[in-house]
Amino acid sequence: MKKYFCNPINIDYHYQFIKDSFRGGELHISREAADPTFLYWKGKYYIFASMNLSVWVSEDLANWKSVRLPDNLPLDDYAPDVRVIGDYVYFSASKRGEICNFYRTKDIENGPYEEIPGTFDFWDPDLFWDDDGKVYLYWGCSNMTPIWGVELDPETMKPLSDRVELVHGRPRELGYERVGEDHCKPLIEGEELDRLFEDSIKNMGQEMLANASDTDKAFFKNMLSNNPFIEGAYMNKHDGKYYLQYAATGAEYNVYCDGVYVSDSPLGPFELAENNPYSYQPGGFMPGAGHGSTMEDANGNFWHTSTSRISLNDNMERRCGIWRAGFDKDGELFCNTGYSDWPQYVDGGKLDPWQEPEWYLLSRGAKMTASSYCVGEGSGAGEGDTKVAVWDSISTAPDNAPSRASEEDDRTWWRAAGKDAGEWLMMDLGDVKDVRGIQINFADDRVDAQPETEITGQGMGARQIDDRTHHTRWTLEGSLDGETFAVLMDKSDADTNLPHDFIVLNDCEGQKLRYIRLTILETPFDQNAAISGLRVFGKGNGKKPQEVSFEASRLDDLDMRVSMQAQGADGYNICWGHAADKLYHSCMFYPAKGADKAERIIGALISGQDVYVRVDAFNENGITCGKVRKLK
C-alpha cells in the first residue's frame, strides 16, 4: 500500500533559546533541525539532526517518531554524524577548540553509548567505513578553510595519516557556491573587507561586542567577505568510486545546496563531478537543500536528506526534507528536488526517482477568511477579515492577513489577533475539487517565552535547547457548501507538537471538498496562532497548461536568464543540466498572479560547462513538459 510524506519532514522540531552576542545578548527563539544524517539499519530509518536531543525513527519514511537520546552524547553540538562500522553504530558531533569524542552503540534507540576518547577537534564530521575495513573521517565548516580527510584506526579512532585537504571553495568558477539570495552577493576582499569590518564595528557599537570573543569577531569578519561556507561533508561509495558531498553558500539562503566531487581513492585527489550542484532547490514553499546525507534502502532506492531554510526568527531557523536520489548509467550521482515539497509516495518497493507527482497543489491563491488577524499600519481588512490593533510582526509581508496562508511562501503567514482557543482559518478552493492531502504549517512569530534556566554561555554557542513538552492541537473540517462541515481530522487531544503536520484523506482515496476550515486549539508557549501554509493537494477539474514558450540565454559564465509563458500555468519548473538527457537540476517557482510572462535568473552554472534547459508548466490539473534546448 502506498504511503505519502510531504516536506518538510513531519516531526517535532525543538525550540532553541539563543543569546546573540552581536546584539547585546538579545534572545532569539526559534525551532531548528538541520544537518541531517540518514541511516537505514536493521529495517528502520533513522535521522539524526542538529539541536533536537533525539533521533527520528521510521519504518516507512512516512510516519516518524522522536526518541530521546541519552545525555552522555554531545546533543547540543551541531551536525551529528552517525555511521555503521562493523556491529556498532558510531556517533560524533561538532565542537571548535575542544577535543571531539566518538560514541558507539548496538542499540540506537535504547543505548547504551560507549565513549571513545578523541584526539582533535572537528566541525561537521563524517565517518566512512570502506569495504576493505578501513575507516576515514571527513570534516570542515568554514569560508576560509577546506574539507579535510584523514584515515583513522578503527579500534582507537586515532589518526593513522596526516590530514589531507580535499575540497576548497571556488565561487569564481562554481556559480552555485556564491552566497546570498539567488547568489547575489559579490566577494569582498583585502582593504575593502578591512574597511567594511571597521565600519560594521562602529555601527554595532562597542556595547554590542562586549560579549563577543576574538574568535567570534574573526568569524564575523569572514562572514562579511561573502566567501561561501564549505561544510557538511558526506561520503558514499558506488561501483568503486568515492563520492564526496559537501554543502555550500550558507544555511540562511534559498540557494543552500550540496555539491559533489569524485575520486578513485577515499583521500583523493578528487575531481568536480560534471553534475553539480548535486542537491539544489532555490524555489518552492520552503527552499534550500544543503548539508545532508545520502543512503540506500533495502529495495535499492537512494534517498537524500538535507536542510531547508526559514531563517527569520534566527539565521539558523531551519527544517529537514527528504528527496529521491540515485546514480545514473554513467555513475553520476543525482538528486531530484523537482516538486519535492509536494506529496511523495513510498510503497515499500523499488521506486522511479523521476516519477511525476500524483497530486497537485490546489491551494495557491485560494480565497481565505479568518476569525481575526493582525495587520500593520496602512493595511486594510479584506472581505471576511476582522481588522485589529497594529502589531509589530517580523513577517516579511506588510500584514498577517489570512491570504498569507495560501501564498506558497513559508516566510509569510496569517496570524490570529488573540491567543484564545478557537481562532480559525478557512479556505475556499473556488469549486468542489478532489482533495487528497493537506499540510498545515505553523509559523513562530516573536515567541514570548523564556528558557527554563539562565543561559550562562558566551559567544556564538550560547544557547539552550528547550526540552519541555508542548502540544499543537487543532481540528480540520471540510464542506461542499460552506455551511455544513464534517470533521476531516480531530487533533484536539493530540499529545504531539507537529508544526508541519500532513494528513492523507480516506486512505489516499480523497474527498470532494470546496471549503476547508482549520480551528486552532493550542500552540506552544500559548502563542497567537500563525499559519504560513494551509497547503491542499489533489486533482483539479480542468486541463493541464499548454506547452511553455520560453527563451534562455547565458548572462555571463555563471548566470542564465529564462523567460517563459504558458497559457493556464500556475507555476514553472526550470530544469537544466550538462547534457540533454541529464537535466538533474531544477528551480520550481510561482510567477505573480495574473502575469502574462515570467522570468527567472539561475545563478548556479559552472564556468565553461555546456547547459541544456527545459521548462515545464504546471497547474492543479497536471504538468506539461517542454522541449529541451541548448543554452545560447
C-alpha positions as semicolon CSV with decimal commas, in nm:
position;residue;x (nm);y (nm);z (nm)
1;M;0,000;0,000;0,000
2;K;0,127;0,346;-0,087
3;K;0,205;0,590;0,188
4;Y;0,283;0,958;0,144
5;F;0,504;1,219;0,301
6;C;0,534;1,590;0,231
7;N;0,843;1,802;0,302
8;P;0,946;1,933;0,545
9;I;0,956;1,614;0,749
10;N;0,652;1,577;0,973
11;I;0,818;1,564;1,315
12;D;0,855;1,770;1,633
13;Y;1,117;2,043;1,591
14;H;1,263;2,161;1,921
15;Y;1,274;2,525;2,019
16;Q;1,605;2,694;2,090
17;F;1,682;2,996;2,304
18;I;1,985;3,169;2,151
19;K;2,174;3,457;2,312
20;D;2,301;3,674;2,024
21;S;2,645;3,803;2,122
22;F;2,644;4,051;1,832
23;R;2,320;4,213;1,950
24;G;2,393;4,273;2,315
25;G;2,271;3,932;2,429
26;E;1,934;3,965;2,251
27;L;1,728;3,645;2,286
28;H;1,627;3,463;1,969
29;I;1,361;3,192;1,992
30;S;1,303;2,956;1,703
31;R;1,264;2,591;1,609
32;E;1,551;2,419;1,437
33;A;1,658;2,091;1,287
34;A;1,937;2,075;1,034
35;D;2,245;1,893;0,901
36;P;2,069;1,553;0,898
37;T;2,244;1,218;0,882
38;F;2,025;0,949;0,725
39;L;2,070;0,584;0,820
40;Y;1,889;0,265;0,723
41;W;1,974;-0,003;0,978
42;K;1,806;-0,327;1,075
43;G;1,482;-0,248;0,894
44;K;1,434;0,108;1,022
45;Y;1,514;0,457;0,901
46;Y;1,695;0,692;1,137
47;I;1,761;1,064;1,104
48;F;1,994;1,246;1,342
49;A;1,961;1,626;1,314
50;S;2,121;1,919;1,491
51;M;1,965;2,066;1,805
52;N;1,692;1,806;1,857
53;L;1,815;1,599;2,154
54;S;1,670;1,297;1,980
55;V;1,678;1,058;1,687
56;W;1,385;1,037;1,445
57;V;1,273;0,682;1,371
58;S;1,051;0,546;1,094
59;E;0,965;0,212;0,937
60;D;0,819;0,356;0,616
61;L;0,956;0,713;0,560
62;A;0,603;0,849;0,605
63;N;0,546;0,819;0,981
64;W;0,816;0,937;1,220
65;K;0,860;0,933;1,595
66;S;1,113;1,118;1,806
67;V;1,318;0,913;2,053
68;R;1,515;1,098;2,322
69;L;1,887;1,019;2,319
70;P;2,099;0,968;2,634
71;D;2,256;1,272;2,796
72;N;2,613;1,142;2,770
73;L;2,604;1,222;2,396
74;P;2,703;1,577;2,286
75;L;2,344;1,664;2,195
76;D;2,397;2,041;2,194
77;D;2,679;2,016;1,937
78;Y;2,598;2,074;1,572
79;A;2,590;1,833;1,276
80;P;2,565;1,489;1,440
81;D;2,720;1,217;1,224
82;V;2,614;0,854;1,254
83;R;2,765;0,559;1,067
84;V;2,763;0,182;1,088
85;I;3,109;0,034;1,145
86;G;3,106;-0,341;1,198
87;D;2,848;-0,436;1,462
88;Y;2,827;-0,083;1,600
89;V;2,669;0,249;1,514
90;Y;2,916;0,533;1,575
91;F;2,809;0,885;1,675
92;S;3,006;1,211;1,672
93;A;2,929;1,583;1,656
94;S;3,097;1,923;1,614
95;K;3,297;2,136;1,853
96;R;3,559;2,401;1,781
97;G;3,855;2,439;2,011
98;E;3,773;2,127;2,216
99;I;3,856;1,763;2,150
100;C;3,563;1,575;1,996
101;N;3,491;1,224;2,117
102;F;3,324;0,932;1,943
103;Y;3,044;0,716;2,082
104;R;2,919;0,375;1,976
105;T;2,621;0,153;2,042
106;K;2,450;-0,164;1,924
107;D;2,106;-0,021;2,002
108;I;2,031;0,324;1,861
109;E;1,706;0,382;2,048
110;N;1,795;0,237;2,388
111;G;2,174;0,256;2,411
112;P;2,398;0,249;2,599
113;Y;2,651;0,461;2,406
114;E;3,013;0,380;2,485
115;E;3,251;0,678;2,475
116;I;3,574;0,655;2,274
117;P;3,810;0,947;2,356
118;G;3,904;1,162;2,058
119;T;4,234;1,332;1,989
120;F;4,144;1,652;1,798
121;D;3,860;1,893;1,735
122;F;3,646;1,896;1,422
123;W;3,329;2,051;1,280
124;D;3,071;1,881;1,055
125;P;3,221;1,531;1,084
126;D;3,150;1,233;0,860
127;L;3,283;0,885;0,931
128;F;3,315;0,643;0,640
129;W;3,374;0,268;0,667
130;D;3,523;0,135;0,344
131;D;3,462;-0,220;0,224
132;D;3,826;-0,307;0,296
133;G;3,768;-0,236;0,666
134;K;3,948;0,099;0,672
135;V;3,785;0,397;0,842
136;Y;3,808;0,760;0,735
137;L;3,688;1,090;0,880
138;Y;3,594;1,394;0,672
139;W;3,521;1,733;0,827
140;G;3,527;2,110;0,776
141;C;3,296;2,410;0,815
142;S;3,435;2,748;0,724
143;N;3,450;3,007;0,449
144;M;3,829;3,018;0,489
145;T;3,933;2,651;0,520
146;P;3,865;2,333;0,318
147;I;3,706;1,996;0,372
148;W;3,971;1,769;0,522
149;G;4,009;1,392;0,532
150;V;4,213;1,151;0,742
151;E;4,236;0,776;0,794
152;L;4,152;0,657;1,148
153;D;4,243;0,346;1,341
154;P;3,911;0,154;1,354
155;E;3,982;0,039;1,712
156;T;4,108;0,359;1,876
157;M;3,968;0,619;1,630
158;K;4,308;0,789;1,635
159;P;4,457;0,927;1,310
160;L;4,675;0,694;1,104
161;S;4,766;0,960;0,848
162;D;4,812;1,334;0,817
163;R;4,500;1,533;0,734
164;V;4,456;1,594;0,363
165;E;4,294;1,899;0,205
166;L;4,020;1,768;-0,026
167;V;3,769;2,039;-0,126
168;H;3,817;2,417;-0,139
169;G;3,560;2,682;-0,224
170;R;3,569;2,801;-0,586
171;P;3,298;3,071;-0,612
172;R;3,457;3,234;-0,917
173;E;3,416;2,910;-1,115
174;L;3,117;2,746;-0,949
175;G;2,814;2,972;-0,958
176;Y;2,625;2,761;-0,706
177;E;2,887;2,836;-0,438
178;R;2,819;3,211;-0,440
179;V;2,634;3,339;-0,134
180;G;2,321;3,549;-0,093
181;E;1,964;3,512;-0,211
182;D;1,990;3,365;-0,561
183;H;2,371;3,400;-0,534
184;C;2,351;3,780;-0,535
185;K;2,643;3,882;-0,310
186;P;2,984;3,969;-0,460
187;L;3,312;3,864;-0,298
188;I;3,475;4,126;-0,073
189;E;3,849;4,103;-0,006
190;G;4,160;4,292;0,104
191;E;4,135;4,656;0,205
192;E;3,767;4,671;0,112
193;L;3,695;4,394;0,364
194;D;3,903;4,568;0,632
195;R;3,707;4,890;0,583
196;L;3,372;4,707;0,589
197;F;3,467;4,529;0,912
198;E;3,572;4,851;1,084
199;D;3,254;5,028;0,971
200;S;3,042;4,739;1,094
201;I;3,206;4,751;1,437
202;K;3,140;5,126;1,460
203;N;2,776;5,082;1,355
204;M;2,720;4,799;1,601
205;G;2,883;4,984;1,889
206;Q;3,124;4,855;2,149
207;E;2,836;4,754;2,375
208;M;2,718;4,503;2,119
209;L;3,063;4,345;2,101
210;A;3,128;4,336;2,475
211;N;3,046;3,966;2,500
212;A;3,194;3,864;2,164
213;S;3,519;3,666;2,176
214;D;3,811;3,722;1,939
215;T;3,705;3,402;1,763
216;D;3,354;3,537;1,714
217;K;3,490;3,867;1,580
218;A;3,713;3,683;1,332
219;F;3,413;3,472;1,232
220;F;3,206;3,786;1,179
221;K;3,477;3,941;0,959
222;N;3,496;3,626;0,749
223;M;3,118;3,637;0,708
224;L;3,143;3,990;0,568
225;S;3,377;3,864;0,294
226;N;3,092;3,674;0,124
227;N;3,314;3,373;0,077
228;P;3,099;3,059;0,074
229;F;3,097;2,822;0,366
230;I;3,235;2,487;0,253
231;E;3,096;2,236;0,501
232;G;2,880;1,932;0,565
233;A;3,094;1,653;0,416
234;Y;2,935;1,316;0,342
235;M;3,088;1,017;0,161
236;N;2,923;0,745;-0,049
237;K;3,094;0,468;-0,244
238;H;2,934;0,330;-0,559
239;D;3,084;0,088;-0,812
240;G;3,435;0,152;-0,683
241;K;3,408;0,532;-0,698
242;Y;3,410;0,766;-0,397
243;Y;3,154;1,048;-0,397
244;L;3,244;1,324;-0,151
245;Q;2,946;1,553;-0,100
246;Y;2,967;1,895;0,064
247;A;2,742;2,193;0,135
248;A;2,797;2,545;0,005
249;T;2,684;2,910;0,035
250;G;2,522;2,934;0,380
251;A;2,222;2,785;0,556
252;E;2,029;3,115;0,569
253;Y;1,997;3,145;0,190
254;N;1,743;2,997;-0,051
255;V;2,032;2,851;-0,254
256;Y;2,187;2,641;0,024
257;C;2,293;2,331;-0,166
258;D;2,513;2,023;-0,184
259;G;2,787;1,966;-0,440
260;V;2,988;1,650;-0,510
261;Y;3,343;1,555;-0,603
262;V;3,452;1,209;-0,729
263;S;3,771;1,004;-0,684
264;D;3,913;0,654;-0,717
265;S;4,056;0,684;-0,366
266;P;3,896;0,778;-0,031
267;L;4,157;1,051;0,026
268;G;4,165;1,173;-0,331
269;P;4,266;1,352;-0,532
270;F;3,903;1,446;-0,602
271;E;3,765;1,599;-0,921
272;L;3,446;1,801;-0,950
273;A;3,163;1,585;-1,081
274;E;3,001;1,702;-1,403
275;N;2,660;1,701;-1,233
276;N;2,673;1,993;-0,992
277;P;2,519;2,118;-0,773
278;Y;2,403;1,774;-0,664
279;S;2,115;1,883;-0,438
280;Y;1,962;2,225;-0,515
281;Q;1,617;2,374;-0,452
282;P;1,609;2,755;-0,470
283;G;1,229;2,784;-0,504
284;G;0,904;2,633;-0,383
285;F;0,732;2,666;-0,047
286;M;1,042;2,612;0,165
287;P;1,367;2,647;-0,033
288;G;1,714;2,511;0,031
289;A;1,857;2,160;0,007
290;G;2,203;2,178;0,162
291;H;2,413;1,990;0,419
292;G;2,272;1,641;0,410
293;S;2,347;1,276;0,355
294;T;2,263;1,006;0,103
295;M;2,169;0,647;0,179
296;E;2,034;0,333;0,011
297;D;1,735;0,142;0,150
298;A;1,665;-0,232;0,138
299;N;1,492;-0,201;-0,202
300;G;1,777;-0,027;-0,378
301;N;1,623;0,320;-0,355
302;F;1,857;0,608;-0,279
303;W;1,738;0,895;-0,060
304;H;1,897;1,228;0,020
305;T;1,802;1,427;0,328
306;S;1,919;1,783;0,379
307;T;1,837;2,124;0,521
308;S;1,576;2,381;0,417
309;R;1,561;2,734;0,549
310;I;1,316;2,971;0,714
311;S;1,577;3,197;0,884
312;L;1,353;3,473;1,016
313;N;1,347;3,441;1,395
314;D;1,714;3,341;1,372
315;N;1,950;3,265;1,082
316;M;1,957;2,903;1,193
317;E;1,577;2,860;1,190
318;R;1,568;2,553;0,964
319;R;1,391;2,228;0,878
320;C;1,479;1,894;0,715
321;G;1,349;1,735;0,396
322;I;1,383;1,407;0,205
323;W;1,444;1,375;-0,169
324;R;1,479;1,089;-0,414
325;A;1,831;1,032;-0,539
326;G;2,040;0,779;-0,728
327;F;2,321;0,703;-0,971
328;D;2,264;0,708;-1,346
329;K;2,405;0,464;-1,601
330;D;2,728;0,666;-1,618
331;G;2,774;0,666;-1,243
332;E;2,665;1,028;-1,194
333;L;2,508;1,100;-0,857
334;F;2,179;1,292;-0,883
335;C;1,905;1,421;-0,655
336;N;1,553;1,501;-0,777
337;T;1,427;1,813;-0,598
338;G;1,156;1,897;-0,853
339;Y;0,809;1,925;-0,692
340;S;0,976;1,794;-0,378
341;D;0,766;1,994;-0,134
342;W;0,455;1,830;-0,278
343;P;0,343;1,486;-0,151
344;Q;0,569;1,195;-0,245
345;Y;0,472;0,833;-0,216
346;V;0,656;0,531;-0,081
347;D;0,525;0,177;-0,122
348;G;0,799;-0,042;0,019
349;G;0,930;-0,138;-0,325
350;K;1,159;-0,012;-0,597
351;L;1,067;0,344;-0,697
352;D;1,127;0,555;-1,006
353;P;1,325;0,856;-0,875
354;W;1,184;1,071;-1,160
355;Q;0,818;0,975;-1,117
356;E;0,593;1,279;-1,157
357;P;0,366;1,377;-0,866
358;E;0,028;1,208;-0,845
359;W;-0,136;1,506;-0,668
360;Y;-0,107;1,873;-0,748
361;L;-0,126;2,193;-0,546
362;L;-0,485;2,323;-0,522
363;S;-0,447;2,596;-0,263
364;R;-0,220;2,870;-0,400
365;G;-0,410;3,195;-0,418
366;A;-0,728;3,044;-0,275
367;K;-0,966;3,286;-0,104
368;M;-0,902;3,292;0,272
369;T;-1,107;3,417;0,566
370;A;-1,035;3,402;0,938
371;S;-1,175;3,472;1,282
372;S;-0,931;3,764;1,317
373;Y;-0,587;3,876;1,207
374;C;-0,309;4,118;1,293
375;V;-0,226;4,396;1,048
376;G;0,046;4,654;1,006
377;E;-0,007;5,026;0,971
378;G;-0,176;5,118;0,647
379;S;-0,312;4,768;0,591
380;G;-0,680;4,718;0,543
381;A;-0,904;4,424;0,617
382;G;-1,011;4,203;0,331
383;E;-1,357;4,063;0,278
384;G;-1,450;3,841;0,570
385;D;-1,149;3,950;0,775
386;T;-1,151;4,132;1,108
387;K;-0,918;4,428;1,141
388;V;-0,744;4,453;1,478
389;A;-0,484;4,668;1,651
390;V;-0,142;4,724;1,497
391;W;0,114;4,459;1,592
392;D;0,488;4,459;1,523
393;S;0,540;4,148;1,310
394;I;0,864;4,002;1,179
395;S;0,678;3,852;0,885
396;T;0,815;3,968;0,550
397;A;0,457;4,052;0,449
398;P;0,321;4,401;0,527
399;D;0,046;4,238;0,733
400;N;-0,067;3,899;0,856
401;A;-0,391;3,872;0,662
402;P;-0,549;3,529;0,602
403;S;-0,439;3,537;0,236
404;R;-0,079;3,495;0,350
405;A;-0,153;3,132;0,433
406;S;-0,216;3,049;0,066
407;E;0,079;3,237;-0,089
408;E;0,301;2,927;-0,101
409;D;0,575;3,105;0,091
410;D;0,700;2,977;0,428
411;R;0,819;3,328;0,525
412;T;0,473;3,492;0,526
413;W;0,176;3,391;0,738
414;W;-0,167;3,459;0,881
415;R;-0,157;3,548;1,249
416;A;-0,464;3,549;1,469
417;A;-0,529;3,858;1,680
418;G;-0,582;3,668;2,005
419;K;-0,442;3,377;2,199
420;D;-0,772;3,214;2,295
421;A;-0,855;2,867;2,168
422;G;-1,093;2,866;1,874
423;E;-0,930;3,109;1,631
424;W;-0,997;2,974;1,282
425;L;-0,876;3,000;0,924
426;M;-1,090;2,897;0,627
427;M;-1,003;2,831;0,263
428;D;-1,237;2,844;-0,035
429;L;-1,098;2,644;-0,328
430;G;-1,344;2,819;-0,559
431;D;-1,506;2,495;-0,671
432;V;-1,558;2,142;-0,546
433;K;-1,232;1,953;-0,600
434;D;-1,081;1,612;-0,539
435;V;-0,875;1,670;-0,222
436;R;-0,621;1,401;-0,130
437;G;-0,380;1,553;0,124
438;I;-0,350;1,863;0,342
439;Q;-0,037;2,006;0,505
440;I;-0,070;2,250;0,796
441;N;0,236;2,469;0,852
442;F;0,255;2,663;1,178
443;A;0,481;2,969;1,199
444;D;0,655;3,122;1,501
445;D;0,617;3,498;1,521
446;R;0,829;3,650;1,802
447;V;0,753;3,388;2,061
448;D;0,708;3,536;2,409
449;A;0,889;3,280;2,627
450;Q;1,193;3,231;2,847
451;P;1,438;2,941;2,878
452;E;1,400;2,706;3,175
453;T;1,727;2,828;3,325
454;E;1,961;3,119;3,261
455;I;2,185;3,091;2,954
456;T;2,532;3,127;3,104
457;G;2,746;3,061;2,797
458;Q;2,916;3,333;2,595
459;G;2,982;3,376;2,224
460;M;2,803;3,224;1,930
461;G;2,733;2,894;2,105
462;A;2,533;3,049;2,390
463;R;2,203;2,867;2,366
464;Q;1,960;2,633;2,534
465;I;1,756;2,364;2,360
466;D;1,405;2,354;2,501
467;D;1,317;2,006;2,627
468;R;0,973;2,085;2,764
469;T;0,661;1,910;2,640
470;H;0,449;2,119;2,402
471;H;0,130;2,044;2,215
472;T;-0,008;2,170;1,887
473;R;-0,380;2,092;1,878
474;W;-0,643;2,170;1,618
475;T;-0,943;2,040;1,427
476;L;-0,978;2,032;1,049
477;E;-1,317;2,033;0,879
478;G;-1,438;2,020;0,520
479;S;-1,752;2,129;0,340
480;L;-1,913;2,134;-0,002
481;D;-2,123;2,446;0,056
482;G;-1,953;2,642;0,336
483;E;-2,241;2,579;0,575
484;T;-2,240;2,210;0,665
485;F;-1,897;2,090;0,779
486;A;-1,766;1,741;0,856
487;V;-1,454;1,664;1,059
488;L;-1,156;1,562;0,846
489;M;-0,912;1,528;1,135
490;D;-0,951;1,589;1,507
491;K;-0,630;1,660;1,696
492;S;-0,795;1,836;1,987
493;D;-0,641;1,588;2,232
494;A;-0,316;1,519;2,045
495;D;-0,003;1,464;2,252
496;T;0,217;1,579;1,962
497;N;0,378;1,908;1,860
498;L;0,398;1,894;1,480
499;P;0,448;2,233;1,310
500;H;0,427;2,081;0,960
501;D;0,159;1,818;1,003
502;F;0,046;1,628;0,692
503;I;-0,270;1,423;0,663
504;V;-0,393;1,199;0,383
505;L;-0,770;1,178;0,338
506;N;-0,962;0,850;0,327
507;D;-0,661;0,621;0,282
508;C;-0,546;0,815;-0,027
509;E;-0,890;0,792;-0,195
510;G;-0,957;1,158;-0,124
511;Q;-1,273;1,356;-0,065
512;K;-1,478;1,606;-0,264
513;L;-1,444;1,945;-0,093
514;R;-1,464;2,315;-0,161
515;Y;-1,419;2,466;0,186
516;I;-1,156;2,369;0,443
517;R;-1,162;2,515;0,794
518;L;-0,879;2,489;1,046
519;T;-0,955;2,570;1,411
520;I;-0,654;2,611;1,641
521;L;-0,698;2,498;2,000
522;E;-0,346;2,501;2,149
523;T;0,000;2,619;2,050
524;P;0,341;2,603;2,221
525;F;0,400;2,882;2,476
526;D;0,039;2,991;2,424
527;Q;0,129;3,180;2,105
528;N;-0,115;3,356;1,879
529;A;-0,195;3,102;1,610
530;A;0,009;3,163;1,293
531;I;-0,014;2,959;0,971
532;S;0,241;3,005;0,693
533;G;0,081;2,750;0,466
534;L;-0,253;2,572;0,461
535;R;-0,148;2,361;0,164
536;V;-0,404;2,144;-0,013
537;F;-0,319;1,878;-0,271
538;G;-0,531;1,672;-0,505
539;K;-0,673;1,698;-0,856
540;G;-0,844;1,990;-1,021
541;N;-1,134;1,991;-1,264
542;G;-0,971;2,147;-1,569
543;K;-0,693;2,094;-1,820
544;K;-0,317;2,093;-1,788
545;P;-0,139;2,408;-1,907
546;Q;-0,023;2,450;-2,263
547;E;0,338;2,380;-2,355
548;V;0,577;2,653;-2,245
549;S;0,714;2,908;-2,485
550;F;1,049;3,010;-2,340
551;E;1,382;3,175;-2,409
552;A;1,704;3,101;-2,222
553;S;2,035;3,280;-2,254
554;R;2,361;3,299;-2,066
555;L;2,412;3,637;-1,899
556;D;2,775;3,554;-1,816
557;D;2,978;3,248;-1,731
558;L;2,780;3,162;-1,415
559;D;2,428;3,301;-1,472
560;M;2,143;3,242;-1,713
561;R;1,812;3,419;-1,770
562;V;1,499;3,219;-1,852
563;S;1,179;3,392;-1,964
564;M;0,866;3,184;-2,020
565;Q;0,497;3,187;-2,095
566;A;0,229;2,916;-2,093
567;Q;-0,146;2,959;-2,100
568;G;-0,310;2,806;-1,795
569;A;0,012;2,776;-1,591
570;D;0,014;2,835;-1,214
571;G;0,389;2,786;-1,197
572;Y;0,701;2,664;-1,372
573;N;0,982;2,418;-1,311
574;I;1,305;2,513;-1,487
575;C;1,521;2,203;-1,543
576;W;1,881;2,212;-1,663
577;G;2,195;2,002;-1,682
578;H;2,523;1,948;-1,864
579;A;2,367;1,705;-2,116
580;A;2,031;1,691;-2,292
581;D;1,937;1,369;-2,110
582;K;2,072;1,477;-1,770
583;L;1,854;1,768;-1,662
584;Y;1,912;1,689;-1,296
585;H;1,881;2,045;-1,155
586;S;1,554;2,229;-1,110
587;C;1,409;2,558;-0,991
588;M;1,037;2,549;-0,915
589;F;0,865;2,885;-0,878
590;Y;0,536;3,071;-0,897
591;P;0,504;3,391;-1,100
592;A;0,290;3,680;-0,986
593;K;-0,080;3,607;-1,016
594;G;-0,219;3,725;-1,349
595;A;0,124;3,783;-1,507
596;D;0,141;3,705;-1,880
597;K;0,512;3,627;-1,871
598;A;0,756;3,513;-1,606
599;E;1,132;3,543;-1,574
600;R;1,390;3,382;-1,350
601;I;1,767;3,416;-1,326
602;I;1,955;3,100;-1,236
603;G;2,298;3,165;-1,086
604;A;2,416;2,808;-1,032
605;L;2,610;2,742;-1,354
606;I;2,964;2,607;-1,379
607;S;3,222;2,810;-1,569
608;G;3,279;2,678;-1,922
609;Q;3,026;2,397;-1,898
610;D;2,757;2,342;-2,162
611;V;2,400;2,381;-2,037
612;Y;2,076;2,229;-2,163
613;V;1,742;2,370;-2,048
614;R;1,379;2,261;-2,038
615;V;1,088;2,449;-1,885
616;D;0,778;2,265;-1,762
617;A;0,448;2,430;-1,674
618;F;0,210;2,307;-1,404
619;N;-0,126;2,382;-1,253
620;E;-0,372;2,198;-1,031
621;N;-0,457;1,959;-1,318
622;G;-0,112;1,837;-1,414
623;I;0,231;1,904;-1,561
624;T;0,318;1,981;-1,924
625;C;0,681;1,917;-2,009
626;G;0,861;2,147;-2,252
627;K;1,127;2,082;-2,512
628;V;1,500;2,067;-2,438
629;R;1,725;2,340;-2,577
630;K;2,095;2,406;-2,554
631;L;2,172;2,732;-2,380
632;K;2,286;3,009;-2,615
